[in-house]
C-alpha cells in the first residue's frame, strides 16, 4: 500500500495542502519539512487516524477527538476534510473524507430533522458501543487479582462516553464501589450487563435508520458522528466517499488501510486522537506533594502519558519511540521462537529464524550483543571489555540513540511492516547527524517495500535521498500556502 | 567560473569553521558550492529540497560503505569545478596553519576527489605533478593498485567521470531489472546501443565529437595502451581507433568479463560519453545510492 497524494484543504494549521509522492521515486522515503508550527505533525496524525481508524467502530473515538479541531461552517452541507490517492498494488483509489453538517440533513430530510438526525445516530451508536464496552468491563471485573493496568482500564471504561450515556450514574457508582471494595466478583453476579443499559426511544432508532439510509443512498460510507466543542447535541458526521465504488469495496479498502498504516512518533507532543481535555493536560502542572487524604498526586503530564499509553492499546499501528520500551524486541524474539517451533513441527527440524534474527540485531549494535531472558520477560545486553571479560548491561546502559535505533528496527520487523505505509515524526531526535543520515538509509534496507513519510527538521535525513524526494509544507504568506510539490 | 582569491578564502574558512568536521575525514569534491550545508542558510529539509539535482557531496556520501554506519562518516564538501577543488585543497592547510584556533580541521584527514577528465590538471606542492600522474600511480587498467600509496590525498576517479561508472557493461542488468531505469530517447537505456552511437560519434568531422578528445587525444592514447583487452586497437588517430574498435568488438556480448574490461577502457578515454548529453533519468530516479 502506498499513498500517492494527500490533499487537505483546511484543517488546523494545514491550508491548501497538496502533496504528491511519485510512484517512480526510489526509495519510497519522503522527508516532509516545514517551519515550526507548519503542520507536519498534524498532517501525519490526520493521515494516520483517518486511515488507521476509519471503518472500525472501536476506533471511532479517535476520529471524533480528531474532528474536535475541525471547523465546518453552518452554511455548508458538506466540507472536505482530506482526500487521498492510494495505490494498493493493483489499482489507484481516490478516497475522500467528507464532513456532513446540518444543512446536509436539511437538504435531504427537511428543516425539522437538521439538528436531530446525527444526534439520533450518536445515541444508537453509543448504545451499540456501550454493549461492547460493558462486556469488556464485566470481563475485567471478574478478574480475581487485577493488574494495575486492569484497574486503570476499569476506571477508564466507567468514564467512557459510551457507558456514561448508556448506564445511569447510580449504577456506575455502584459498580465502582463494588470494585473499589474488592468485591468485583459479587458485582459481576449482581448485574447483567445488558440490564444496565438505558433503553432508547423508538423514534431515535427510526431516525438514525433514515439518516444512515440517506447517506448510503448517496453511495457514501458512514464513519462516525462527531461533536462540536460549543454544542451539546451532535450536528455533524464524517463519511468516506470514493468514485464508483460499492460500500463493500470501500469497506474492503478501509480494512486494508487499517492494517497497512503505522505511525512512530515521540510521546512528547499533544496527540489529536486523544480527547481535547487530555491534550490540555499535556502542558504539565507540578504535582501537589500530598492532598488532604495524604495521597500524593501525579502531575498532569504523567496522567497524559498514561492516557497515551492506554490509547495506544487500541491503536496497534502506533508506537511512541521515546518510551524506550524493549517490548518490540521481546515481541521479535517471541515471533522468531514461534517460527522456529512451527518449522520443527512441520519438518522435524528447528528453523534458523532466531539465530538469523540475533545475528541481524547484533550487527546493529556497536560492539555489544543482545539476547532475550529465558522467560521472554525482557532482554539483556553484554559487552566485552578491554580486559576480554564480558560485562552484562541493562537496556538503560545503552545510549538513547542506540536503543532507539534497535527498537525502530525491532518494531518494524515485529509488525511486519513490509509493503506498508509508515509515518514517522521527528525520527532525528536522539541521533547524531551522522546517525540521522544512517537511520534513514537503514529504513529503506530494513523494509524496502515500505513507503516512509518522515516529518522532520533534519537536513541529514534528507541527504539519504534526492532533493526531489523532499516535500515541504510551505509558509502561507509567501506563496499562498499551496504546498505543492516540486515537479 | 572558478573561485577568485577572496571567494576561495571565504569558502575555505566556511569549511574550517564547520563544527561537523571535528575529528572526521574531510573530502573535497566537485559540485555546486551552494549545495554545501554550511553555505549561507542553516541546513534544513527546505534548503536541501531547493537543490536542482543531487549534490555531488551527497553522491559520494552515498558511496560510503554501510558498514561505516557505526563510525564517524567523512564530511564531503562541494567546492565548484576541478580547479576549485584543487585550489581549496591547497588553501585549507595554509589557512589552518595561520590560525589553528579558528579551525576544526585535522590537516592529516584532508582529502580531495576529482574527475579524471582528459585534460591533466597540475598539482602544486604535491607528491605527483598532475592528475594524470596520480591516475597512473593509483590505477592499473582502471582498477585500484594494491597496496594503495598512503601519500595519495588527492584522488582521481578511475574512469573519466564518476558518472561513467554507471555506463559500464555490468550496469545493464541493473537497468534491466530496475523499476525506474534511465531512459535514452524515451526507451530504457541499452548500453550496447549507446556504445554503438558513441562509436559513430568518433569522427573528427562530426560536430558531436567532444572537442576535449580532439585536443587531448594523446592522453586517451596513453591510457588505452595500458589495457590488455584493447591491444588490437589502432591508436594512431581517432579514425583508426573507431575503425579498429568496430572491427574488434562489434557484436560483443555485454555480460562478458572481457567486455567489462573493454567498457572500462572506453570510459577512461572520452569515447563513451558523447551520446549522453540528452540522457536523463526519470524524475526521482536515483543512481544506485
Interface residues (C-beta under 8 A of the other chain):
Chain A: X22 X24 X25 X26 X27 X31 X32 X33 X34 X366 X433 X434 X435 X437 X438 X441 X442 X445 X456 X457 X458 X459 X460 X461 X462 X463 X464 X465 X466 X467 X468 X469 X470 X471 X472 X486 X487
Chain B: X20 X37 X43 X44 X45 X46 X47 X48 X49 X50 X51 X52 X53 X54 X55 X58 X61 X66 X69 X70 X72 X73 X178 X179 X180 X282 X283 X284 X285 X286 X289
